[in-house]
Amino acid sequence: MSFSFIRTSCTARKLHMRLGQVQLRRASGHEPQYNEPGGYLFGERPLPPGQKRVKEDWENIWIYGMGGSLLLGTIIAIYKPDTSIQSWATREAKKRLEERGENLTYPTTEKQ
């Protein structure tokens, strides 16, 4: 009975070691993960003189979509309402002072 337990634990230990080695083998690569620079931007070779680059279908959609969303976001950020607690409290305090008839401005003193 105790021998079967030892045999099972040894088998489990060997299996665990084998699984650990398999995982290490899967994580290691055989080639470098670095792309060597080729000297051209986005891998496109320069066109011969006189030829024009043809855009792909998605390029205009991306440019106008990103530009439009940035413009819309800027406009929304500029014209959004002021919802800070400090500006509300300032307006409320000025309104209450005016209702009571108190003046918040201080008179200036002139030097003689």
All heavy atoms as an XYZ file, in Angstrom:
908
protein
N       0.813     -1.172      0.000
C       0.000      0.000      0.000
C       0.865      1.247      0.000
O       0.630      2.166     -0.771
C      -0.894     -0.017      1.228
C      -2.077      0.843      1.078
S      -3.267      0.136      2.168
C      -4.048      1.498      2.758
N       1.847      1.300      0.800
C       2.719      2.466      0.841
C       3.570      2.531     -0.421
O       3.957      3.608     -0.850
C       3.590      2.438      2.092
O       4.436      1.305      2.047
N       3.866      1.353     -1.029
C       4.665      1.369     -2.246
C       3.901      2.003     -3.409
O       4.488      2.678     -4.235
C       5.105     -0.060     -2.624
C       6.092     -0.616     -1.658
C       5.771     -1.710     -0.869
C       7.348     -0.053     -1.531
C       6.675     -2.230      0.023
C       8.263     -0.575     -0.634
C       7.931     -1.664      0.153
N       2.609      1.778     -3.482
C       1.821      2.388     -4.557
C       1.773      3.911     -4.391
O       1.794      4.653     -5.372
C       0.413      1.806     -4.593
O      -0.277      2.155     -3.409
N       1.739      4.393     -3.147
C       1.750      5.831     -2.910
C       3.075      6.435     -3.376
O       3.110      7.489     -4.006
C       1.520      6.121     -1.423
C       1.695      7.566     -1.075
C       0.745      8.502     -1.458
C       2.822      8.002     -0.402
C       0.902      9.838     -1.165
C       2.987      9.337     -0.111
C       2.025     10.247     -0.479
N       4.169      5.752     -3.069
C       5.494      6.249     -3.494
C       5.574      6.239     -5.012
O       6.069      7.189     -5.635
C       6.613      5.392     -2.853
C       6.623      5.606     -1.348
C       7.956      5.739     -3.452
C       7.563      4.686     -0.603
N       5.107      5.159     -5.623
C       5.146      5.066     -7.071
C       4.289      6.161     -7.713
O       4.683      6.792     -8.687
C       4.655      3.685     -7.505
C       5.106      3.327     -8.876
C       4.772      1.902     -9.264
N       4.724      0.996     -8.124
C       3.875     -0.009     -8.003
N       2.997     -0.243     -8.945
N       3.882     -0.797     -6.971
N       3.115      6.448     -7.142
C       2.236      7.482     -7.673
C       2.857      8.861     -7.507
O       2.832      9.686     -8.417
C       0.881      7.437     -6.954
O       0.366      6.128     -7.044
C      -0.091      8.408     -7.591
N       3.448      9.122     -6.352
C       4.044     10.437     -6.141
C       5.250     10.640     -7.040
O       5.490     11.735     -7.533
C       4.411     10.630     -4.677
O       5.414      9.706     -4.306
N       6.031      9.585     -7.266
C       7.176      9.703     -8.176
C       6.695      9.962     -9.599
O       7.281     10.776    -10.318
C       8.024      8.437     -8.137
S       8.951      8.235     -6.612
N       5.650      9.265    -10.008
C       5.101      9.469    -11.342
C       4.572     10.888    -11.485
O       4.795     11.555    -12.500
C       3.971      8.460    -11.622
O       4.458      7.154    -11.362
C       3.497      8.564    -13.047
N       3.883     11.372    -10.464
C       3.354     12.733    -10.514
C       4.491     13.739    -10.578
O       4.427     14.737    -11.296
C       2.480     12.990     -9.291
N       5.565     13.490     -9.807
C       6.706     14.393     -9.817
C       7.363     14.409    -11.202
O       7.698     15.466    -11.728
C       7.694     13.951     -8.754
C       8.656     15.039     -8.367
C       9.548     14.670     -7.208
N       8.791     14.227     -6.052
C       9.096     13.151     -5.308
N      10.158     12.426     -5.606
N       8.362     12.800     -4.289
N       7.518     13.241    -11.814
C       8.107     13.182    -13.148
C       7.221     13.883    -14.169
O       7.698     14.597    -15.035
C       8.325     11.723    -13.564
C       9.450     11.047    -12.860
C       9.568      9.609    -13.329
C      10.616      8.864    -12.541
N      10.699      7.456    -12.954
N       5.916     13.678    -14.050
C       4.978     14.327    -14.963
C       5.040     15.837    -14.797
O       5.053     16.586    -15.775
C       3.555     13.824    -14.705
C       2.464     14.409    -15.591
C       2.726     14.030    -17.034
C       1.111     13.921    -15.144
N       5.126     16.296    -13.554
C       5.213     17.738    -13.297
C       6.502     18.296    -13.896
O       6.505     19.375    -14.498
C       5.163     17.995    -11.789
C       5.303     19.438    -11.436
N       4.343     20.357    -11.745
C       6.311     20.106    -10.827
C       4.735     21.554    -11.335
N       5.931     21.420    -10.770
N       7.585     17.555    -13.747
C       8.855     18.033    -14.306
C       8.786     18.071    -15.833
O       9.260     19.004    -16.465
C      10.006     17.139    -13.829
C      10.332     17.356    -12.352
S      11.616     16.256    -11.740
C      12.985     16.685    -12.784
N       8.171     17.071    -16.418
C       8.049     17.050    -17.873
C       7.169     18.193    -18.366
O       7.476     18.843    -19.352
C       7.469     15.721    -18.338
C       8.444     14.597    -18.272
C       7.854     13.344    -18.837
N       8.763     12.231    -18.652
C       8.432     10.980    -18.766
N       7.182     10.666    -19.050
N       9.315     10.036    -18.586
N       6.061     18.450    -17.669
C       5.192     19.555    -18.076
C       5.914     20.890    -17.939
O       5.760     21.774    -18.769
C       3.906     19.556    -17.245
C       2.911     18.450    -17.545
C       1.752     18.518    -16.581
C       2.426     18.543    -18.976
N       6.705     21.022    -16.890
C       7.478     22.247    -16.720
C       8.471     22.443    -17.846
O       8.673     23.546    -18.343
N       9.101     21.369    -18.297
C      10.061     21.474    -19.395
C       9.360     21.812    -20.701
O       9.859     22.590    -21.493
C      10.831     20.166    -19.531
C      11.813     19.932    -18.408
C      12.465     18.575    -18.503
O      12.098     17.761    -19.353
N      13.424     18.309    -17.624
N       8.181     21.240    -20.892
C       7.429     21.536    -22.113
C       7.054     23.007    -22.149
O       7.177     23.665    -23.167
C       6.178     20.635    -22.214
C       5.271     21.098    -23.335
C       6.583     19.196    -22.430
N       6.637     23.537    -21.006
C       6.267     24.939    -20.956
C       7.482     25.822    -21.234
O       7.377     26.825    -21.909
C       5.664     25.278    -19.603
C       4.287     24.698    -19.423
C       3.745     24.959    -18.038
O       4.451     25.467    -17.182
N       2.485     24.604    -17.834
N       8.623     25.432    -20.721
C       9.821     26.217    -20.995
C      10.187     26.149    -22.471
O      10.608     27.125    -23.054
C      10.987     25.722    -20.136
C      10.893     26.033    -18.652
C      12.059     25.408    -17.904
C      10.876     27.528    -18.434
N      10.014     25.004    -23.070
C      10.334     24.877    -24.487
C       9.392     25.719    -25.342
O       9.794     26.302    -26.317
C      10.250     23.420    -24.913
C      11.406     22.601    -24.437
C      11.345     21.213    -25.013
N      12.183     20.327    -24.228
C      11.908     19.083    -23.948
N      10.788     18.542    -24.391
N      12.712     18.358    -23.227
N       8.116     25.771    -24.941
C       7.171     26.557    -25.724
C       7.471     28.045    -25.619
O       7.270     28.795    -26.532
C       5.750     26.314    -25.234
C       5.199     24.997    -25.660
C       3.775     24.883    -25.231
N       3.281     23.541    -25.446
C       2.198     23.057    -24.914
N       1.480     23.807    -24.105
N       1.814     21.831    -25.147
N       7.942     28.484    -24.462
C       8.189     29.905    -24.262
C       9.443     30.372    -24.979
O       9.583     31.541    -25.293
C       8.295     30.206    -22.770
N      10.380     29.472    -25.236
C      11.620     29.901    -25.885
C      11.431     29.907    -27.396
O      10.699     29.106    -27.963
C      12.759     28.968    -25.503
O      12.496     27.669    -26.006
N      12.076     30.840    -28.043
C      11.985     30.929    -29.494
C      13.303     30.531    -30.137
O      14.358     30.524    -29.503
N      13.245     30.223    -31.410
C      14.459     29.820    -32.110
C      15.077     30.968    -32.873
O      16.231     30.912    -33.242
C      14.147     28.662    -33.061
C      13.655     27.447    -32.345
N      14.462     26.677    -31.554
C      12.430     26.890    -32.260
C      13.769     25.668    -31.039
N      12.514     25.784    -31.456
N      14.300     31.991    -33.125
C      14.801     33.124    -33.896
C      14.663     34.386    -33.064
O      13.839     34.472    -32.176
C      13.988     33.275    -35.181
C      14.119     32.072    -36.089
C      13.254     32.214    -37.329
O      12.741     33.307    -37.570
O      13.094     31.220    -38.023
N      15.463     35.390    -33.385
C      15.322     36.645    -32.636
C      13.982     37.309    -32.940
O      13.470     37.221    -34.047
C      16.485     37.497    -33.136
C      16.882     36.909    -34.431
C      16.532     35.456    -34.376
N      13.424     37.960    -31.934
C      12.131     38.605    -32.089
C      12.279     40.043    -32.574
O      11.355     40.814    -32.497
C      11.385     38.575    -30.755
C      11.071     37.186    -30.265
C      10.141     36.442    -31.197
O       9.209     37.017    -31.741
N      10.403     35.173    -31.403
N      13.436     40.423    -33.019
C      13.707     41.786    -33.439
C      13.704     41.851    -34.960
O      14.371     41.055    -35.619
C      15.062     42.223    -32.883
C      15.514     43.568    -33.339
C      14.877     44.706    -32.883
C      16.567     43.718    -34.225
C      15.275     45.961    -33.289
C      16.972     44.952    -34.640
C      16.336     46.075    -34.164
O      16.723     47.313    -34.576
N      12.954     42.781    -35.507
C      12.943     42.954    -36.953
C      14.093     43.861    -37.347
O      14.178     45.002    -36.903
C      11.620     43.570    -37.421
C      10.463     42.633    -37.237
O      10.637     41.423    -37.258
N       9.282     43.181    -37.037
N      14.961     43.364    -38.161
C      16.096     44.159    -38.606
C      15.605     45.304    -39.473
O      14.717     45.132    -40.303
C      17.065     43.293    -39.410
C      17.749     42.219    -38.587
C      18.731     42.799    -37.594
O      19.320     43.851    -37.877
O      18.871     42.207    -36.524
N      16.160     46.504    -39.289
C      15.719     47.625    -40.111
C      16.131     47.438    -41.569
O      17.237     47.008    -41.866
C      16.418     48.828    -39.481
C      17.549     48.266    -38.716
C      17.178     46.880    -38.320
N      15.190     47.737    -42.455
C      15.470     47.587    -43.876
C      15.820     48.905    -44.539
O      16.247     48.950    -45.680
N      15.598     50.022    -43.840
C      15.950     51.314    -44.380
C      14.789     52.056    -45.013
O      14.933     53.214    -45.368
N      13.631     51.421    -45.172
C      12.491     52.083    -45.802
C      11.360     52.211    -44.790
O      11.111     51.303    -44.004
C      11.993     51.291    -47.011
C      13.039     51.148    -48.093
C      13.581     49.902    -48.387
C      13.476     52.247    -48.802
C      14.543     49.773    -49.374
C      14.432     52.128    -49.784
C      14.968     50.876    -50.063
O      15.912     50.770    -51.031
N      10.656     53.334    -44.837
C       9.549     53.566    -43.926
C       8.388     52.640    -44.277
O       7.932     52.605    -45.421
C       9.104     55.030    -44.007
C       8.006     55.456    -43.067
C       8.478     55.315    -41.620
C       7.607     56.892    -43.318
N       7.914     51.890    -43.310
C       6.824     50.918    -43.466
C       7.137     49.850    -44.515
O       6.241     49.211    -45.039
C       5.500     51.607    -43.803
C       5.102     52.667    -42.836
C       4.898     53.959    -43.260
C       4.951     52.375    -41.498
C       4.542     54.944    -42.361
C       4.597     53.347    -40.592
C       4.388     54.637    -41.024
N       8.381     49.665    -44.832
C       8.778     48.628    -45.772
C       8.442     48.940    -47.223
O       8.500     48.065    -48.076
N       8.077     50.191    -47.519
C       7.739     50.565    -48.895
C       8.979     51.129    -49.576
O       9.629     52.021    -49.069
C       6.629     51.621    -48.906
C       5.314     51.117    -48.378
C       4.231     52.176    -48.474
O       4.494     53.266    -49.006
O       3.122     51.901    -48.017
N       9.246     50.601    -50.725
C      10.387     51.112    -51.484
C       9.993     52.418    -52.170
O       8.839     52.614    -52.531
C      10.812     50.097    -52.531
C      11.287     48.800    -51.909
C      11.924     47.918    -52.969
N      12.329     46.647    -52.399
C      13.474     46.444    -51.764
N      14.311     47.428    -51.612
N      13.765     45.256    -51.285
N      10.938     53.333    -52.342
C      10.610     54.593    -53.019
C      10.214     54.351    -54.478
O      10.751     53.469    -55.138
C      11.889     55.411    -52.926
C      12.917     54.568    -52.274
C      12.304     53.280    -51.875
N       9.255     55.138    -54.936
C       8.782     54.993    -56.313
C       9.762     55.663    -57.268
O      10.470     56.608    -56.900
C       7.406     55.642    -56.450
C       6.285     54.991    -55.641
C       5.024     55.824    -55.748
C       6.029     53.589    -56.133
N       9.791     55.202    -58.502
C      10.629     55.866    -59.495
C      10.147     57.299    -59.723
O       8.970     57.608    -59.485
C      10.439     55.024    -60.762
C       9.855     53.739    -60.316
C       9.167     53.999    -59.016
N      11.010     58.184    -60.166
C      10.602     59.577    -60.393
C       9.443     59.660    -61.389
O       9.409     58.948    -62.386
C      11.850     60.235    -60.964
C      12.982     59.335    -60.606
C      12.416     57.971    -60.457
N       8.469     60.528    -61.058
C       7.318     60.734    -61.935
C       6.114     59.885    -61.586
O       5.031     60.120    -62.101
N       6.277     58.881    -60.748
C       5.140     58.052    -60.358
C       4.571     58.534    -59.038
O       5.287     59.044    -58.183
C       5.550     56.587    -60.218
C       5.697     55.881    -61.538
C       5.880     54.391    -61.327
O       6.085     53.920    -60.210
N       5.801     53.638    -62.414
N       3.263     58.379    -58.876
C       2.574     58.802    -57.674
C       2.168     57.579    -56.863
O       1.777     56.566    -57.428
C       1.330     59.611    -58.066
C       0.878     60.577    -57.048
C      -0.218     61.461    -57.599
C      -0.633     62.444    -56.547
N      -1.798     63.208    -56.945
N       2.261     57.687    -55.544
C       1.891     56.584    -54.673
C       0.377     56.406    -54.671
O      -0.369     57.362    -54.540
C       2.356     56.877    -53.249
C       2.055     55.770    -52.291
C       2.567     56.139    -50.902
N       2.149     55.156    -49.936
C       0.983     55.161    -49.310
N       0.123     56.116    -49.544
N       0.682     54.224    -48.442
N      -0.080     55.173    -54.786
C      -1.504     54.861    -54.759
C      -1.875     54.505    -53.324
O      -1.287     53.613    -52.719
C      -1.825     53.685    -55.710
C      -3.294     53.337    -55.639
C      -1.406     54.021    -57.123
N      -2.868     55.241    -52.773
C      -3.304     54.961    -51.409
C      -4.154     53.703    -51.367
O      -4.856     53.379    -52.322
C      -4.139     56.126    -50.869
C      -3.347     57.359    -50.551
C      -4.258     58.375    -49.895
C      -3.512     59.602    -49.493
N      -4.379     60.586    -48.846
N      -4.097     53.037    -50.222
C      -4.969     51.886    -50.023
C      -6.352     52.384    -49.625
O      -6.534     53.539    -49.263
C      -4.388     50.972    -48.954
C      -3.082     50.331    -49.401
C      -2.557     49.340    -48.387
O      -3.358     48.839    -47.567
O      -1.361     49.068    -48.426
N      -7.348     51.481    -49.681
C      -8.739     51.879    -49.433
C      -8.962     52.414    -48.017
O      -9.736     53.338    -47.809
C      -9.674     50.688    -49.672
C      -9.679     50.262    -51.124
O      -9.327     51.100    -51.975
O     -10.036     49.103    -51.399
N      -8.298     51.862    -47.031
C      -8.565     52.217    -45.645
C      -7.897     53.518    -45.228
O      -8.237     54.085    -44.197
C      -8.116     51.099    -44.718
C      -6.649     50.801    -44.802
C      -6.064     49.881    -45.606
C      -5.600     51.430    -44.081
N      -4.710     49.899    -45.430
C      -4.396     50.848    -44.498
C      -5.543     52.441    -43.127
C      -3.162     51.229    -43.991
C      -4.308     52.819    -42.633
C      -3.133     52.222    -43.054
N      -6.930     54.006    -45.985
C      -6.152     55.166    -45.541
C      -6.995     56.430    -45.432
O      -6.892     57.161    -44.439
C      -4.967     55.395    -46.475
C      -3.915     54.300    -46.348
C      -2.714     54.561    -47.220
O      -2.153     55.670    -47.116
O      -2.341     53.675    -48.001
N      -7.822     56.726    -46.410
C      -8.662     57.927    -46.334
C      -9.688     57.825    -45.220
O      -9.965     58.801    -44.519
C      -9.367     58.178    -47.667
C      -8.426     58.732    -48.711
O      -7.427     59.364    -48.380
N      -8.732     58.487    -49.964
N     -10.242     56.637    -45.028
C     -11.211     56.439    -43.953
C     -10.547     56.705    -42.611
O     -11.102     57.380    -41.738
C     -11.794     55.007    -43.997
C     -12.595     54.806    -45.282
C     -12.645     54.722    -42.772
C     -12.990     53.382    -45.529
N      -9.338     56.214    -42.434
C      -8.631     56.402    -41.169
C      -8.283     57.870    -40.956
O      -8.497     58.405    -39.861
C      -7.351     55.560    -41.159
C      -6.705     55.513    -39.813
C      -6.966     54.647    -38.816
C      -5.704     56.410    -39.326
N      -6.180     54.940    -37.729
C      -5.381     56.019    -38.016
C      -5.032     57.494    -39.861
C      -4.450     56.670    -37.245
C      -4.090     58.149    -39.083
C      -3.804     57.727    -37.794
N      -7.777     58.536    -41.977
C      -7.362     59.937    -41.838
C      -8.561     60.822    -41.516
O      -8.531     61.617    -40.573
C      -6.647     60.414    -43.112
C      -5.281     59.743    -43.217
C      -6.500     61.925    -43.132
C      -4.583     59.948    -44.539
N      -9.640     60.707    -42.291
C     -10.809     61.551    -42.047
C     -11.535     61.159    -40.762
O     -12.083     62.013    -40.062
C     -11.761     61.512    -43.239
C     -11.170     62.186    -44.453
C     -10.943     61.482    -45.626
C     -10.818     63.519    -44.416
C     -10.394     62.095    -46.733
C     -10.261     64.147    -45.519
C     -10.052     63.430    -46.675
O      -9.501     64.042    -47.757
N     -11.544     59.889    -40.419
C     -12.170     59.452    -39.178
C     -11.426     59.959    -37.955
O     -12.028     60.487    -37.016
N     -10.107     59.841    -37.947
C      -9.320     60.325    -36.814
C      -9.362     61.847    -36.740
O      -9.518     62.423    -35.664
C      -7.868     59.850    -36.929
C      -7.689     58.395    -36.620
S      -8.129     57.965    -34.933
C      -6.835     58.768    -34.039
N      -9.203     62.518    -37.869
C      -9.244     63.981    -37.875
C     -10.591     64.514    -37.434
O     -10.677     65.456    -36.643
N     -11.657     63.912    -37.931
C     -12.999     64.341    -37.555
C     -13.295     64.109    -36.083
O     -13.882     64.961    -35.417
N     -12.869     62.956    -35.577
C     -13.125     62.684    -34.158
C     -12.303     63.602    -33.264
O     -12.791     64.049    -32.210
C     -12.853     61.225    -33.826
O     -11.482     60.929    -34.041
N     -11.076     63.925    -33.633
C     -10.283     64.872    -32.847
C     -10.889     66.268    -32.898
O     -10.939     66.975    -31.881
C      -8.840     64.906    -33.347
C      -8.001     63.690    -33.009
C      -6.660     63.757    -33.714
C      -7.795     63.588    -31.520
N     -11.358     66.687    -34.063
C     -11.992     67.998    -34.190
C     -13.280     68.054    -33.364
O     -13.523     69.023    -32.636
C     -12.294     68.292    -35.659
C     -12.936     69.635    -35.963
C     -11.961     70.763    -35.643
C     -13.350     69.699    -37.414
N     -14.101     67.025    -33.448
C     -15.336     66.973    -32.677
C     -15.051     66.962    -31.175
O     -15.714     67.659    -30.408
C     -16.157     65.738    -33.066
C     -17.491     65.574    -32.364
C     -18.442     66.687    -32.785
C     -18.083     64.220    -32.683
N     -14.068     66.191    -30.756
C     -13.700     66.160    -29.342
C     -13.199     67.499    -28.844
O     -13.505     67.917    -27.721
N     -12.435     68.211    -29.679
C     -11.947     69.535    -29.306
C     -13.097     70.519    -29.155
O     -13.149     71.287    -28.186
C     -10.944     70.048    -30.354
O      -9.882     69.095    -30.487
C     -10.378     71.387    -29.967
N     -14.027     70.499    -30.095
C     -15.174     71.407    -30.034
C     -16.026     71.110    -28.800
O     -16.461     72.023    -28.097
C     -16.009     71.307    -31.329
C     -15.215     71.903    -32.490
C     -17.349     71.995    -31.175
C     -15.831     71.661    -33.846
N     -16.252     69.847    -28.514
C     -17.031     69.478    -27.332
C     -16.322     69.928    -26.060
O     -16.947     70.436    -25.129
C     -17.309     67.959    -27.318
C     -18.324     67.621    -28.402
C     -17.809     67.494    -25.959
C     -18.533     66.143    -28.611
N     -15.003     69.763    -26.001
C     -14.257     70.160    -24.806
C     -14.274     71.668    -24.617
O     -14.310     72.156    -23.481
C     -12.820     69.661    -24.894
N     -14.268     72.429    -25.716
C     -14.269     73.893    -25.608
C     -15.627     74.393    -25.125
O     -15.716     75.264    -24.259
C     -13.897     74.529    -26.954
C     -12.416     74.295    -27.243
C     -14.215     76.015    -26.973
C     -11.978     74.711    -28.629
N     -16.708     73.859    -25.676
C     -18.049     74.365    -25.381
C     -18.806     73.594    -24.305
O     -20.003     73.775    -24.149
C     -18.888     74.401    -26.666
C     -18.401     75.456    -27.621
C     -17.740     75.106    -28.787
C     -18.589     76.796    -27.346
C     -17.279     76.068    -29.663
C     -18.131     77.763    -28.215
C     -17.481     77.394    -29.372
O     -17.021     78.356    -30.222
N     -18.127     72.740    -23.560
C     -18.849     72.001    -22.514
C     -19.232     72.947    -21.383
O     -18.532     73.924    -21.107
C     -18.009     70.847    -21.989
C     -16.897     71.251    -21.080
C     -16.223     70.038    -20.494
C     -15.229     70.537    -19.444
N     -14.897     69.554    -18.508
N     -20.336     72.688    -20.716
C     -20.760     73.578    -19.631
C     -19.843     73.444    -18.419
O     -19.250     72.393    -18.182
C     -22.170     73.098    -19.310
C     -22.225     71.709    -19.802
C     -21.285     71.622    -20.971
N     -19.751     74.530    -17.677
C     -18.929     74.537    -16.472
C     -19.720     73.901    -15.341
O     -20.726     74.444    -14.885
C     -18.550     75.973    -16.121
C     -17.591     76.036    -14.952
O     -17.006     74.990    -14.606
O     -17.428     77.134    -14.397
N     -19.295     72.744    -14.893
C     -20.036     72.021    -13.864
C     -19.225     71.854    -12.585
O     -19.547     70.993    -11.773
C     -20.439     70.632    -14.387
O     -19.251     69.930    -14.767
C     -21.395     70.722    -15.549
N     -18.200     72.673    -12.396
C     -17.392     72.508    -11.190
C     -18.141     73.071     -9.983
O     -18.935     74.007    -10.088
C     -16.044     73.208    -11.342
O     -16.222     74.603    -11.349
N     -17.875     72.504     -8.838
C     -18.554     72.910     -7.610
C     -18.117     74.313     -7.201
O     -18.897     75.089     -6.641
C     -18.306     71.873     -6.482
C     -19.166     72.153     -5.261
C     -16.866     71.839     -6.105
C     -20.588     71.780     -5.447
N     -16.881     74.674     -7.516
C     -16.374     75.983     -7.117
C     -17.080     77.109     -7.877
O     -17.458     78.124     -7.291
C     -14.874     76.051     -7.355
C     -14.253     77.310     -6.813
C     -12.740     77.277     -6.886
O     -12.163     76.302     -7.338
N     -12.111     78.343     -6.445
N     -17.278     76.942     -9.177
C     -17.962     77.989     -9.938
C     -19.433     78.102     -9.509
O     -19.981     79.198     -9.435
C     -17.857     77.732    -11.433
O     -18.477     76.523    -11.756
N     -20.069     76.975     -9.201
C     -21.447     77.025     -8.722
C     -21.528     77.755     -7.385
O     -22.404     78.591     -7.175
C     -22.009     75.612     -8.573
C     -23.339     75.609     -7.896
C     -24.553     75.829     -8.467
C     -23.588     75.425     -6.499
N     -25.545     75.770     -7.525
C     -24.973     75.529     -6.303
C     -22.766     75.172     -5.407
C     -25.551     75.392     -5.056
C     -23.347     75.039     -4.169
C     -24.733     75.153     -3.997
N     -20.590     77.457     -6.478
C     -20.607     78.094     -5.160
C     -20.338     79.595     -5.282
O     -20.933     80.391     -4.551
C     -19.565     77.441     -4.261
N     -19.478     79.999     -6.206
C     -19.209     81.424     -6.406
C     -20.462     82.140     -6.893
O     -20.808     83.217     -6.389
C     -18.060     81.612     -7.408
O     -16.921     80.892     -6.945
C     -17.702     83.064     -7.570
N     -21.139     81.564     -7.874
C     -22.376     82.173     -8.374
C     -23.442     82.250     -7.283
O     -24.141     83.260     -7.133
C     -22.911     81.380     -9.572
C     -22.122     81.563    -10.842
C     -22.850     80.987    -12.045
N     -23.263     79.597    -11.878
C     -22.543     78.549    -12.256
N     -21.369     78.729    -12.816
N     -23.001     77.336    -12.089
N     -23.563     81.189     -6.517
C     -24.553     81.157     -5.447
C     -24.235     82.186     -4.366
O     -25.129     82.878     -3.871
C     -24.602     79.749     -4.841
C     -25.707     79.519     -3.868
C     -27.075     79.474     -4.500
O     -27.185     79.230     -5.711
O     -28.056     79.695     -3.760
N     -22.971     82.339     -4.021
C     -22.590     83.314     -2.996
C     -22.859     84.739     -3.481
O     -23.354     85.578     -2.720
C     -21.115     83.139     -2.633
N     -22.538     85.028     -4.743
C     -22.803     86.366     -5.288
C     -24.303     86.653     -5.302
O     -24.746     87.757     -4.975
C     -22.226     86.492     -6.696
C     -20.725     86.656     -6.715
C     -20.215     86.805     -8.124
C     -18.706     86.921     -8.134
N     -18.157     87.018     -9.477
N     -25.098     85.664     -5.662
C     -26.545     85.836     -5.706
C     -27.098     86.122     -4.302
O     -27.911     87.029     -4.111
C     -27.206     84.589     -6.293
C     -28.706     84.730     -6.484
C     -29.283     83.482     -7.111
C     -29.587     82.518     -5.989
N     -30.329     81.340     -6.408
N     -26.628     85.404     -3.296
C     -27.106     85.611     -1.932
C     -26.676     86.975     -1.380
O     -27.430     87.624     -0.656
C     -26.600     84.498     -1.025
C     -27.274     83.173     -1.292
C     -26.790     82.105     -0.369
N     -27.383     80.825     -0.716
C     -27.173     79.711     -0.046
N     -26.388     79.718      1.023
N     -27.739     78.591     -0.427
N     -25.450     87.399     -1.729
C     -24.995     88.714     -1.286
C     -25.832     89.821     -1.917
O     -26.160     90.815     -1.257
C     -23.516     88.913     -1.630
C     -22.513     88.207     -0.714
C     -21.113     88.336     -1.270
C     -22.590     88.772      0.691
N     -26.174     89.679     -3.195
C     -27.004     90.683     -3.865
C     -28.407     90.720     -3.267
O     -29.014     91.783     -3.131
C     -27.070     90.404     -5.368
C     -25.786     90.712     -6.100
C     -25.833     90.303     -7.567
O     -26.876     89.775     -8.014
O     -24.827     90.508     -8.252
N     -28.951     89.556     -2.890
C     -30.273     89.515     -2.281
C     -30.296     90.228     -0.928
O     -31.276     90.865     -0.569
C     -30.734     88.060     -2.107
C     -31.118     87.383     -3.393
C     -31.440     85.910     -3.202
O     -31.286     85.391     -2.058
O     -31.826     85.265     -4.181
N     -29.208     90.123     -0.186
C     -29.123     90.780      1.115
C     -28.765     92.259      0.994
O     -28.842     92.991      1.954
C     -28.074     90.099      1.978
C     -28.566     88.803      2.571
C     -27.623     88.328      3.624
N     -26.787     87.269      3.031
C     -25.673     86.808      3.570
N     -25.206     87.319      4.667
N     -25.010     85.848      2.990
N     -28.311     92.649     -0.192
C     -27.939     94.043     -0.394
C     -26.518     94.363      0.031
O     -26.152     95.533      0.157
N     -25.705     93.373      0.261
C     -24.323     93.608      0.656
C     -23.460     93.788     -0.588
O     -23.738     93.239     -1.650
C     -23.803     92.442      1.497
C     -24.525     92.291      2.810
C     -24.002     91.114      3.614
O     -22.909     90.623      3.295
O     -24.696     90.691      4.541
N     -22.388     94.548     -0.427
C     -21.489     94.818     -1.541
C     -20.189     94.048     -1.306
O     -19.603     94.115     -0.227
C     -21.226     96.325     -1.635
C     -20.527     96.679     -2.924
O     -20.336     95.835     -3.789
N     -20.178     97.958     -3.048
N     -19.730     93.354     -2.296
C     -18.524     92.525     -2.171
C     -17.280     93.305     -2.572
O     -16.184     92.920     -2.203
C     -18.665     91.257     -3.027
C     -17.567     90.229     -2.866
C     -17.543     89.708     -1.446
C     -17.741     89.086     -3.836
N     -17.427     94.403     -3.280
C     -16.245     95.138     -3.728
C     -15.702     95.980     -2.597
O     -16.445     96.496     -1.756
C     -16.583     96.033     -4.932
O     -17.631     96.936     -4.538
C     -17.030     95.206     -6.105
N     -14.419     96.129     -2.562
C     -13.747     96.919     -1.540
C     -13.348     98.262     -2.147
O     -12.825     98.313     -3.259
C     -12.514     96.195     -1.020
C     -12.853     94.913     -0.311
C     -12.697     93.673     -0.929
C     -13.353     94.944      0.978
C     -13.003     92.505     -0.285
C     -13.673     93.759      1.630
C     -13.489     92.552      0.998
O     -13.812     91.397      1.652
N     -13.537     99.349     -1.431
C     -13.128    100.633     -1.966
C     -11.616    100.754     -1.990
O     -10.925    100.253     -1.093
C     -13.752    101.657     -0.999
C     -13.956    100.909      0.272
C     -14.173     99.470     -0.130
N     -11.101    101.369     -3.021
C      -9.664    101.556     -3.106
C      -9.248    102.773     -2.323
O      -9.966    103.784     -2.275
C      -9.226    101.694     -4.574
O      -9.896    102.802     -5.134
C      -9.548    100.435     -5.347
N      -8.112    102.709     -1.730
C      -7.592    103.858     -1.002
C      -6.499    104.506     -1.824
O      -5.662    103.828     -2.408
C      -7.022    103.426      0.359
O      -6.033    102.420      0.160
C      -8.120    102.859      1.252
N      -6.538    105.812     -1.871
C      -5.522    106.532     -2.630
C      -4.433    106.989     -1.700
O      -4.665    107.355     -0.558
C      -6.167    107.738     -3.322
C      -7.177    107.346     -4.357
C      -7.770    108.585     -5.007
O      -7.167    109.659     -4.941
O      -8.848    108.438     -5.571
N      -3.221    106.956     -2.237
C      -2.085    107.435     -1.442
C      -2.076    108.966     -1.451
O      -2.298    109.597     -2.471
C      -0.776    106.912     -2.001
C      -0.644    105.411     -1.816
C       0.695    104.960     -2.299
C       0.856    103.464     -2.090
N       2.125    102.979     -2.555
N      -1.781    109.566     -0.320
C      -1.734    111.029     -0.240
C      -0.349    111.556     -0.084
O       0.556    111.043      0.330
C      -2.597    111.521      0.907
C      -4.019    111.199      0.667
C      -4.868    111.684      1.839
O      -4.378    112.295      2.778
N      -6.136    111.392      1.756
